[in-house]
Amino acid sequence: MDNEIGAVSTNIDSLNSSLSKLKKQYGQMLYFAYRNQSTYSKLMFVFSAESFNQGFKRMQYLRQLSQYRERQRDKIVETQDSLNGKKTKLQVVKADKKQLLTSQQREKQQLDKEKKSRFTCSITLRAERKNYEQN
């Protein structure tokens, strides 16, 4: 169970680093897009083409860029969901382990009580036996 907790914990750490890296890249991409493009500049980019074919390719480029941003956003959301799932799984495993430890401790306490009871009983029986032997 400790191995499973360690593996899940390592996986969570790697997902956290991946998530922070994706967020940083996405933020940089959005900042660059904000600084360098407005609605008019997109139109100017397309209409400043030397030919219809070049204008069409520029529109495709802008569409692909938008799709890339959406994929990055989806990847961030997916990574966050995966991370939350791993954290939940880790919490469940830890809770199970804690419950098992508690149960084990209760059983040990019960066994100790039984052992003490048997020991007390054996001492009582020995004392009674000595008593009968003397009589």
N, C-alpha and C positions, 0 to 999 in steps of 0.2 A: 504494500500500500504506500510505503514511503517512496518507492521508486516511481509509482504512478503520480504522486503529488509532485515529486521533483520534475518529472517529465512535463506535466501540465504547467508547472511554474516556469520552466524554461521556455515552453511554447508561448506563454503569456508575455514573457519578457521580449521574445523575438517579435511577437505581434505588436507590442507597444512601440518598439523601435521602428518597425515597418510603418506603423500608423503615423508616428511623428514625422517620419521622412516623407510619406505621401502628403501629409498636410502641409509641410513646408514647401514641397514642390508645387502643390496646387495653389498655395498662397502666392508664391512667386509668379506663377503663370497668370493668375488673376490680376496681380498688381501690374505686371507688364502689359497685359491686355487693357487695363484701365488707363494706364498712362499713355499708351500709344494708339489707342483706337477709340473713336466715338462712332455714332451712327453715320455721321457725314464722312468720316475718314474711310469707313468700310465702303461706302458708295463711291467715294473718290478713288479708292484702290481699284475697284472693279471698272469704273468708267474711264480711268486713266490708261487702260490697256491699249496697246497699239492695234490690236485686232479683236474681232469677235471671239476667236478661238482663245486668245490669251485672257480675255475677260471671263470667258466661261471657265477656264482653268483656275482663275483667281476666285471665282465664286465657289468652285469645288474645294479649293484650299480653305476658304473661310468656313465652309460647311464641315470639312474634315476637322478643322481646328475646334469648332464648336462640339463636334461629336467626341473628340479627344478629351475635352474638358468634362463632358458628361460622363465618359468612361472613368476618368480619374475620380470624379465625385462618387460614382457608383462603387469604385474600388475602395475608397475611403469608408463609405458606409458599410460595405461588405466586411472590411477588416475590423471595423468597430463592432459589428454584430458578432463576428467570429470571436473577437476578444471578450465580449460580454458573455458569450456562450462558454468559453474556456474558464472565465472567472467563476461563473455559476457552477460549472462542473467541479472546479477546485474547491469551492465552498461546500458542495455536496460531499465530496470525498473527505474533506476535513471534518465535516459534521459526523459522517459515518465512522471515521476513525475515533473521534471523541466519544461517540456513543459506545463503540466497542471497548475502548479503554475504561469507560465508566462501568460497563457491564462486567468487564474482567475484574475490576477492583471490587465490585459488589460480591462477585463469586469468591474472590480471595478472602474477603472479610467473612463471608459465610463459612468457608472452609476453616478459617482460623477459629471461628466460634465453635464449630463442630469439634475441632481438634482439642480446644480448651475444655469443652464439655466432656469429651471422652477421657481426657487426662484427669479431670476432676472426678469423673465416675470411677476410673481405675484406682485412684488414690482412696476413694471411699470404699470400694470393694476390698482393697488390700487391708484397710483398717478393720472392716467388718470380719474379714477372714481371720485376721490375727485375734480379734475378739472371740470368734467361735473356737479357734484353736486353743485359746487359753481356758475356755470354759469346758 
